[in-house]
Each structure stands twice: as C-alpha cells, then as structure tokens.
Amino acid sequence: MLVGRRRWQFKDKAPLPFKVVLAAFAANVAAQIGSSYAIPHWFPSAPDALHSYGVFKAGATYFVQPWLGKCLDYAARANYVFFALLLLILWFYWQQIERVD
C-alpha cells in the first residue's frame, strides 16, 4: 500500500480547452511514435529523387519525402507548444483544481 500518495483533479469535469489540447497532444505523440516504427520499414536509407529529406530514426538516417520530413519537424516542435498550452490552461483554471488524498 502506498502511503501519502496524492493527486490533483478538477472539482467538476475537466474544462473543454484542457480536453481539446490534451487530445491533440496525445494524437501528436501517437503519430510520432507510429512514424518512429514505420519510417525504418517503409523508407530507404539512401536518398533518391523522391526521398530527399533526411530523418534520423532508430539510430540511422532514413530519407523521406520533403513534405513528410517537414511535418515531422513541425510535430516535434508542436509538442512543446501543446505542453505549454496545457500548463497555461492549468494556471488559468487553477481555482477549479483540488488535491485528493
């Protein structure tokens, strides 16, 4: 049995902005995990005419189409934005959060 374990929760339901940003954050992370598994299997490790954008995954460099590489770069940066938005929403709704023992 864990003694002194505390957690935080919203007094009522979680606010809609928190749910939306958390869902977008989770979808972004899931897409990045999926790409980490898919890229080494689907894309070449040498550049060609179609696959010219280098992406470092699974300890090697693989080459994907430029639009996909840019999306992967933006998705990595978006994680920081989503996390900052979650913290901002928690700060904004601080009065609706309670500690549960």
N, CA, C and O atoms as a GROMACS GRO file, in nm:
protein
  404
    1MET      N    1   0.084  -0.118   0.000
    1MET     CA    2   0.000   0.000   0.000
    1MET      C    3   0.089   0.124   0.000
    1MET      O    4   0.187   0.132   0.074
    2LEU      N    5   0.055   0.219  -0.082
    2LEU     CA    6   0.129   0.345  -0.089
    2LEU      C    7   0.072   0.444   0.011
    2LEU      O    8  -0.048   0.471   0.011
    3VAL      N    9   0.158   0.497   0.094
    3VAL     CA   10   0.116   0.593   0.195
    3VAL      C   11   0.153   0.732   0.149
    3VAL      O   12   0.263   0.754   0.098
    4GLY      N   13   0.062   0.826   0.166
    4GLY     CA   14   0.091   0.964   0.131
    4GLY      C   15   0.084   0.994  -0.017
    4GLY      O   16   0.137   1.095  -0.062
    5ARG      N   17   0.019   0.908  -0.094
    5ARG     CA   18   0.008   0.933  -0.237
    5ARG      C   19  -0.105   1.031  -0.262
    5ARG      O   20  -0.220   1.007  -0.223
    6ARG      N   21  -0.072   1.142  -0.327
    6ARG     CA   22  -0.171   1.246  -0.355
    6ARG      C   23  -0.177   1.270  -0.504
    6ARG      O   24  -0.081   1.247  -0.577
    7ARG      N   25  -0.291   1.317  -0.548
    7ARG     CA   26  -0.307   1.351  -0.688
    7ARG      C   27  -0.394   1.475  -0.698
    7ARG      O   28  -0.461   1.515  -0.603
    8TRP      N   29  -0.391   1.534  -0.815
    8TRP     CA   30  -0.468   1.654  -0.842
    8TRP      C   31  -0.577   1.621  -0.943
    8TRP      O   32  -0.557   1.540  -1.033
    9GLN      N   33  -0.692   1.685  -0.926
    9GLN     CA   34  -0.801   1.666  -1.021
    9GLN      C   35  -0.888   1.791  -1.023
    9GLN      O   36  -0.882   1.874  -0.932
   10PHE      N   37  -0.968   1.803  -1.127
   10PHE     CA   38  -1.063   1.914  -1.136
   10PHE      C   39  -1.181   1.884  -1.045
   10PHE      O   40  -1.220   1.768  -1.029
   11LYS      N   41  -1.238   1.988  -0.984
   11LYS     CA   42  -1.350   1.969  -0.892
   11LYS      C   43  -1.472   1.913  -0.965
   11LYS      O   44  -1.538   1.822  -0.915
   12ASP      N   45  -1.500   1.967  -1.080
   12ASP     CA   46  -1.609   1.915  -1.162
   12ASP      C   47  -1.545   1.842  -1.279
   12ASP      O   48  -1.442   1.777  -1.264
   13LYS      N   49  -1.606   1.852  -1.394
   13LYS     CA   50  -1.544   1.794  -1.514
   13LYS      C   51  -1.429   1.883  -1.561
   13LYS      O   52  -1.424   2.002  -1.532
   14ALA      N   53  -1.338   1.821  -1.634
   14ALA     CA   54  -1.227   1.898  -1.690
   14ALA      C   55  -1.281   1.996  -1.793
   14ALA      O   56  -1.373   1.963  -1.868
   15PRO      N   57  -1.226   2.117  -1.799
   15PRO     CA   58  -1.274   2.216  -1.896
   15PRO      C   59  -1.246   2.172  -2.039
   15PRO      O   60  -1.152   2.097  -2.065
   16LEU      N   61  -1.328   2.220  -2.130
   16LEU     CA   62  -1.317   2.182  -2.271
   16LEU      C   63  -1.180   2.216  -2.332
   16LEU      O   64  -1.126   2.134  -2.404
   17PRO      N   65  -1.123   2.334  -2.305
   17PRO     CA   66  -0.990   2.361  -2.364
   17PRO      C   67  -0.885   2.260  -2.319
   17PRO      O   68  -0.798   2.222  -2.398
   18PHE      N   69  -0.891   2.217  -2.195
   18PHE     CA   70  -0.796   2.117  -2.146
   18PHE      C   71  -0.813   1.985  -2.222
   18PHE      O   72  -0.714   1.923  -2.260
   19LYS      N   73  -0.936   1.943  -2.242
   19LYS     CA   74  -0.962   1.817  -2.313
   19LYS      C   75  -0.915   1.824  -2.458
   19LYS      O   76  -0.857   1.729  -2.510
   20VAL      N   77  -0.940   1.938  -2.524
   20VAL     CA   78  -0.904   1.953  -2.665
   20VAL      C   79  -0.752   1.952  -2.681
   20VAL      O   80  -0.699   1.882  -2.768
   21VAL      N   81  -0.682   2.030  -2.599
   21VAL     CA   82  -0.536   2.037  -2.611
   21VAL      C   83  -0.472   1.904  -2.573
   21VAL      O   84  -0.376   1.861  -2.636
   22LEU      N   85  -0.525   1.839  -2.469
   22LEU     CA   86  -0.471   1.709  -2.429
   22LEU      C   87  -0.492   1.604  -2.539
   22LEU      O   88  -0.404   1.522  -2.563
   23ALA      N   89  -0.608   1.606  -2.604
   23ALA     CA   90  -0.634   1.512  -2.714
   23ALA      C   91  -0.541   1.539  -2.832
   23ALA      O   92  -0.490   1.445  -2.893
   24ALA      N   93  -0.519   1.666  -2.864
   24ALA     CA   94  -0.428   1.699  -2.975
   24ALA      C   95  -0.285   1.660  -2.941
   24ALA      O   96  -0.212   1.610  -3.026
   25PHE      N   97  -0.245   1.682  -2.816
   25PHE     CA   98  -0.112   1.644  -2.771
   25PHE      C   99  -0.093   1.493  -2.779
   25PHE      O  100   0.010   1.445  -2.826
   26ALA      N  101  -0.194   1.417  -2.733
   26ALA     CA  102  -0.186   1.271  -2.738
   26ALA      C  103  -0.184   1.220  -2.882
   26ALA      O  104  -0.110   1.126  -2.912
   27ALA      N  105  -0.263   1.280  -2.969
   27ALA     CA  106  -0.263   1.238  -3.110
   27ALA      C  107  -0.129   1.268  -3.176
   27ALA      O  108  -0.080   1.188  -3.257
   28ASN      N  109  -0.068   1.380  -3.142
   28ASN     CA  110   0.061   1.416  -3.198
   28ASN      C  111   0.169   1.318  -3.151
   28ASN      O  112   0.251   1.274  -3.231
   29VAL      N  113   0.168   1.284  -3.023
   29VAL     CA  114   0.266   1.190  -2.970
   29VAL      C  115   0.244   1.051  -3.032
   29VAL      O  116   0.341   0.983  -3.067
   30ALA      N  117   0.120   1.009  -3.047
   30ALA     CA  118   0.090   0.879  -3.109
   30ALA      C  119   0.138   0.876  -3.254
   30ALA      O  120   0.191   0.774  -3.300
   31ALA      N  121   0.120   0.985  -3.326
   31ALA     CA  122   0.167   0.990  -3.465
   31ALA      C  123   0.319   0.985  -3.472
   31ALA      O  124   0.375   0.923  -3.563
   32GLN      N  125   0.386   1.049  -3.379
   32GLN     CA  126   0.532   1.044  -3.379
   32GLN      C  127   0.584   0.905  -3.342
   32GLN      O  128   0.683   0.859  -3.399
   33ILE      N  129   0.519   0.840  -3.248
   33ILE     CA  130   0.559   0.703  -3.214
   33ILE      C  131   0.535   0.611  -3.333
   33ILE      O  132   0.618   0.525  -3.363
   34GLY      N  133   0.422   0.627  -3.400
   34GLY     CA  134   0.394   0.548  -3.519
   34GLY      C  135   0.495   0.570  -3.630
   34GLY      O  136   0.535   0.476  -3.698
   35SER      N  137   0.536   0.696  -3.647
   35SER     CA  138   0.637   0.723  -3.750
   35SER      C  139   0.772   0.665  -3.713
   35SER      O  140   0.849   0.625  -3.800
   36SER      N  141   0.802   0.661  -3.584
   36SER     CA  142   0.929   0.601  -3.541
   36SER      C  143   0.937   0.453  -3.576
   36SER      O  144   1.045   0.401  -3.605
   37TYR      N  145   0.823   0.386  -3.574
   37TYR     CA  146   0.820   0.245  -3.612
   37TYR      C  147   0.809   0.226  -3.763
   37TYR      O  148   0.865   0.131  -3.817
   38ALA      N  149   0.737   0.314  -3.832
   38ALA     CA  150   0.710   0.296  -3.974
   38ALA      C  151   0.825   0.340  -4.065
   38ALA      O  152   0.852   0.275  -4.166
   39ILE      N  153   0.891   0.448  -4.030
   39ILE     CA  154   0.994   0.503  -4.118
   39ILE      C  155   1.106   0.404  -4.147
   39ILE      O  156   1.145   0.391  -4.263
   40PRO      N  157   1.162   0.333  -4.049
   40PRO     CA  158   1.270   0.238  -4.082
   40PRO      C  159   1.225   0.123  -4.172
   40PRO      O  160   1.308   0.062  -4.240
   41HIS      N  161   1.096   0.093  -4.175
   41HIS     CA  162   1.046  -0.018  -4.257
   41HIS      C  163   1.002   0.026  -4.397
   41HIS      O  164   1.007  -0.053  -4.491
   42TRP      N  165   0.960   0.151  -4.411
   42TRP     CA  166   0.900   0.193  -4.536
   42TRP      C  167   0.988   0.283  -4.622
   42TRP      O  168   0.962   0.298  -4.742
   43PHE      N  169   1.091   0.343  -4.565
   43PHE     CA  170   1.167   0.441  -4.640
   43PHE      C  171   1.313   0.399  -4.654
   43PHE      O  172   1.366   0.330  -4.568
   44PRO      N  173   1.378   0.441  -4.763
   44PRO     CA  174   1.516   0.398  -4.789
   44PRO      C  175   1.617   0.471  -4.700
   44PRO      O  176   1.590   0.578  -4.647
   45SER      N  177   1.734   0.408  -4.688
   45SER     CA  178   1.842   0.470  -4.610
   45SER      C  179   1.940   0.545  -4.701
   45SER      O  180   2.041   0.598  -4.654
   46ALA      N  181   1.911   0.550  -4.830
   46ALA     CA  182   1.989   0.629  -4.925
   46ALA      C  183   1.894   0.722  -5.000
   46ALA      O  184   1.783   0.681  -5.034
   47PRO      N  185   1.935   0.844  -5.026
   47PRO     CA  186   1.844   0.937  -5.095
   47PRO      C  187   1.824   0.899  -5.241
   47PRO      O  188   1.912   0.844  -5.306
   48ASP      N  189   1.707   0.930  -5.290
   48ASP     CA  190   1.678   0.917  -5.432
   48ASP      C  191   1.598   1.039  -5.476
   48ASP      O  192   1.586   1.135  -5.399
   49ALA      N  193   1.545   1.038  -5.596
   49ALA     CA  194   1.477   1.155  -5.649
   49ALA      C  195   1.350   1.190  -5.570
   49ALA      O  196   1.318   1.308  -5.555
   50LEU      N  197   1.280   1.091  -5.519
   50LEU     CA  198   1.155   1.114  -5.447
   50LEU      C  199   1.178   1.135  -5.298
   50LEU      O  200   1.107   1.214  -5.235
   51HIS      N  201   1.274   1.067  -5.241
   51HIS     CA  202   1.301   1.072  -5.097
   51HIS      C  203   1.432   1.145  -5.072
   51HIS      O  204   1.539   1.085  -5.076
   52SER      N  205   1.424   1.275  -5.047
   52SER     CA  206   1.545   1.355  -5.036
   52SER      C  207   1.563   1.422  -4.900
   52SER      O  208   1.664   1.489  -4.877
   53TYR      N  209   1.469   1.406  -4.810
   53TYR     CA  210   1.474   1.473  -4.679
   53TYR      C  211   1.524   1.374  -4.575
   53TYR      O  212   1.460   1.272  -4.550
   54GLY      N  213   1.636   1.402  -4.514
   54GLY     CA  214   1.696   1.312  -4.416
   54GLY      C  215   1.630   1.322  -4.280
   54GLY      O  216   1.612   1.432  -4.227
   55VAL      N  217   1.596   1.207  -4.223
   55VAL     CA  218   1.534   1.199  -4.090
   55VAL      C  219   1.611   1.095  -4.010
   55VAL      O  220   1.635   0.984  -4.057
   56PHE      N  221   1.650   1.131  -3.889
   56PHE     CA  222   1.725   1.039  -3.803
   56PHE      C  223   1.627   0.963  -3.715
   56PHE      O  224   1.567   1.021  -3.624
   57LYS      N  225   1.610   0.834  -3.741
   57LYS     CA  226   1.520   0.748  -3.663
   57LYS      C  227   1.588   0.615  -3.639
   57LYS      O  228   1.658   0.564  -3.726
   58ALA      N  229   1.569   0.560  -3.522
   58ALA     CA  230   1.616   0.426  -3.487
   58ALA      C  231   1.766   0.410  -3.507
   58ALA      O  232   1.812   0.303  -3.548
   59GLY      N  233   1.842   0.514  -3.479
   59GLY     CA  234   1.987   0.505  -3.487
   59GLY      C  235   2.046   0.515  -3.626
   59GLY      O  236   2.166   0.493  -3.644
   60ALA      N  237   1.966   0.549  -3.725
   60ALA     CA  238   2.015   0.562  -3.862
   60ALA      C  239   1.942   0.677  -3.930
   60ALA      O  240   1.841   0.727  -3.880
   61THR      N  241   1.995   0.718  -4.043
   61THR     CA  242   1.931   0.823  -4.121
   61THR      C  243   1.851   0.760  -4.234
   61THR      O  244   1.904   0.680  -4.312
   62TYR      N  245   1.725   0.795  -4.241
   62TYR     CA  246   1.636   0.749  -4.347
   62TYR      C  247   1.591   0.870  -4.426
   62TYR      O  248   1.588   0.982  -4.374
   63PHE      N  249   1.555   0.849  -4.549
   63PHE     CA  250   1.517   0.959  -4.636
   63PHE      C  251   1.370   0.946  -4.673
   63PHE      O  252   1.326   0.844  -4.725
   64VAL      N  253   1.296   1.053  -4.644
   64VAL     CA  254   1.153   1.057  -4.670
   64VAL      C  255   1.124   1.169  -4.769
   64VAL      O  256   1.214   1.243  -4.809
   65GLN      N  257   0.999   1.179  -4.807
   65GLN     CA  258   0.959   1.287  -4.896
   65GLN      C  259   0.967   1.419  -4.819
   65GLN      O  260   0.941   1.421  -4.699
   66PRO      N  261   1.001   1.527  -4.885
   66PRO     CA  262   1.020   1.655  -4.814
   66PRO      C  263   0.899   1.700  -4.733
   66PRO      O  264   0.915   1.752  -4.623
   67TRP      N  265   0.778   1.682  -4.784
   67TRP     CA  266   0.660   1.726  -4.709
   67TRP      C  267   0.646   1.647  -4.580
   67TRP      O  268   0.605   1.703  -4.478
   68LEU      N  269   0.678   1.519  -4.583
   68LEU     CA  270   0.668   1.437  -4.462
   68LEU      C  271   0.776   1.474  -4.361
   68LEU      O  272   0.750   1.478  -4.241
   69GLY      N  273   0.895   1.502  -4.408
   69GLY     CA  274   1.002   1.544  -4.319
   69GLY      C  275   0.971   1.675  -4.248
   69GLY      O  276   0.998   1.690  -4.129
   70LYS      N  277   0.914   1.770  -4.322
   70LYS     CA  278   0.877   1.897  -4.261
   70LYS      C  279   0.764   1.878  -4.160
   70LYS      O  280   0.764   1.943  -4.055
   71CYS      N  281   0.668   1.791  -4.191
   71CYS     CA  282   0.561   1.762  -4.095
   71CYS      C  283   0.616   1.700  -3.968
   71CYS      O  284   0.570   1.732  -3.858
   72LEU      N  285   0.715   1.611  -3.980
   72LEU     CA  286   0.776   1.551  -3.862
   72LEU      C  287   0.850   1.655  -3.779
   72LEU      O  288   0.847   1.650  -3.656
   73ASP      N  289   0.917   1.748  -3.845
   73ASP     CA  290   0.985   1.855  -3.772
   73ASP      C  291   0.886   1.945  -3.700
   73ASP      O  292   0.908   1.982  -3.584
   74TYR      N  293   0.778   1.982  -3.768
   74TYR     CA  294   0.677   2.067  -3.705
   74TYR      C  295   0.608   1.994  -3.590
   74TYR      O  296   0.575   2.056  -3.489
   75ALA      N  297   0.586   1.864  -3.605
   75ALA     CA  298   0.521   1.788  -3.498
   75ALA      C  299   0.608   1.782  -3.374
   75ALA      O  300   0.557   1.785  -3.262
   76ALA      N  301   0.738   1.773  -3.392
   76ALA     CA  302   0.828   1.770  -3.277
   76ALA      C  303   0.823   1.904  -3.203
   76ALA      O  304   0.826   1.906  -3.080
   77ARG      N  305   0.817   2.013  -3.276
   77ARG     CA  306   0.807   2.144  -3.213
   77ARG      C  307   0.670   2.167  -3.152
   77ARG      O  308   0.657   2.237  -3.052
   78ALA      N  309   0.569   2.109  -3.211
   78ALA     CA  310   0.433   2.126  -3.160
   78ALA      C  311   0.416   2.064  -3.022
   78ALA      O  312   0.331   2.109  -2.945
   79ASN      N  313   0.493   1.961  -2.989
   79ASN     CA  314   0.484   1.902  -2.856
   79ASN      C  315   0.514   2.005  -2.748
   79ASN      O  316   0.447   2.007  -2.644
   80TYR      N  317   0.613   2.091  -2.771
   80TYR     CA  318   0.644   2.195  -2.674
   80TYR      C  319   0.530   2.296  -2.662
   80TYR      O  320   0.500   2.344  -2.553
   81VAL      N  321   0.468   2.327  -2.774
   81VAL     CA  322   0.355   2.421  -2.773
   81VAL      C  323   0.237   2.360  -2.698
   81VAL      O  324   0.175   2.428  -2.617
   82PHE      N  325   0.206   2.234  -2.725
   82PHE     CA  326   0.095   2.168  -2.655
   82PHE      C  327   0.120   2.161  -2.504
   82PHE      O  328   0.029   2.185  -2.425
   83PHE      N  329   0.243   2.129  -2.466
   83PHE     CA  330   0.274   2.121  -2.324
   83PHE      C  331   0.261   2.258  -2.258
   83PHE      O  332   0.209   2.268  -2.147
   84ALA      N  333   0.309   2.362  -2.325
   84ALA     CA  334   0.296   2.497  -2.270
   84ALA      C  335   0.150   2.538  -2.260
   84ALA      O  336   0.110   2.603  -2.163
   85LEU      N  337   0.069   2.502  -2.359
   85LEU     CA  338  -0.073   2.533  -2.353
   85LEU      C  339  -0.142   2.460  -2.238
   85LEU      O  340  -0.228   2.517  -2.172
   86LEU      N  341  -0.104   2.335  -2.214
   86LEU     CA  342  -0.161   2.262  -2.101
   86LEU      C  343  -0.127   2.331  -1.969
   86LEU      O  344  -0.213   2.346  -1.882
   87LEU      N  345  -0.003   2.374  -1.954
   87LEU     CA  346   0.035   2.444  -1.832
   87LEU      C  347  -0.040   2.577  -1.818
   87LEU      O  348  -0.080   2.614  -1.708
   88LEU      N  349  -0.057   2.647  -1.929
   88LEU     CA  350  -0.131   2.773  -1.927
   88LEU      C  351  -0.278   2.750  -1.889
   88LEU      O  352  -0.335   2.827  -1.812
   89ILE      N  353  -0.337   2.646  -1.943
   89ILE     CA  354  -0.477   2.616  -1.910
   89ILE      C  355  -0.489   2.576  -1.763
   89ILE      O  356  -0.584   2.617  -1.696
   90LEU      N  357  -0.394   2.497  -1.713
   90LEU     CA  358  -0.397   2.461  -1.571
   90LEU      C  359  -0.383   2.584  -1.483
   90LEU      O  360  -0.448   2.594  -1.379
   91TRP      N  361  -0.298   2.678  -1.523
   91TRP     CA  362  -0.283   2.800  -1.447
   91TRP      C  363  -0.411   2.884  -1.451
   91TRP      O  364  -0.452   2.941  -1.350
   92PHE      N  365  -0.474   2.890  -1.568
   92PHE     CA  366  -0.595   2.969  -1.584
   92PHE      C  367  -0.710   2.911  -1.503
   92PHE      O  368  -0.790   2.987  -1.447
   93TYR      N  369  -0.722   2.778  -1.496
   93TYR     CA  370  -0.829   2.711  -1.423
   93TYR      C  371  -0.783   2.662  -1.286
   93TYR      O  372  -0.837   2.564  -1.235
   94TRP      N  373  -0.685   2.728  -1.226
   94TRP     CA  374  -0.627   2.682  -1.100
   94TRP      C  375  -0.731   2.674  -0.988
   94TRP      O  376  -0.720   2.587  -0.901
   95GLN      N  377  -0.831   2.760  -0.988
   95GLN     CA  378  -0.934   2.760  -0.884
   95GLN      C  379  -1.023   2.637  -0.891
   95GLN      O  380  -1.091   2.605  -0.793
   96GLN      N  381  -1.025   2.568  -1.003
   96GLN     CA  382  -1.110   2.450  -1.018
   96GLN      C  383  -1.035   2.320  -0.991
   96GLN      O  384  -1.090   2.212  -1.011
   97ILE      N  385  -0.910   2.329  -0.945
   97ILE     CA  386  -0.830   2.210  -0.920
   97ILE      C  387  -0.821   2.187  -0.769
   97ILE      O  388  -0.805   2.280  -0.691
   98GLU      N  389  -0.832   2.058  -0.731
   98GLU     CA  390  -0.823   2.023  -0.589
   98GLU      C  391  -0.729   1.904  -0.573
   98GLU      O  392  -0.708   1.825  -0.665
   99ARG      N  393  -0.674   1.893  -0.453
   99ARG     CA  394  -0.585   1.780  -0.421
   99ARG      C  395  -0.670   1.671  -0.355
   99ARG      O  396  -0.749   1.697  -0.265
  100VAL      N  397  -0.651   1.549  -0.401
  100VAL     CA  398  -0.723   1.435  -0.348
  100VAL      C  399  -0.621   1.342  -0.281
  100VAL      O  400  -0.522   1.302  -0.343
  101ASP      N  401  -0.646   1.309  -0.156
  101ASP     CA  402  -0.555   1.219  -0.082
  101ASP      C  403  -0.597   1.074  -0.094
  101ASP      O  404  -0.531   0.987  -0.038
   0.00000   0.00000   0.00000
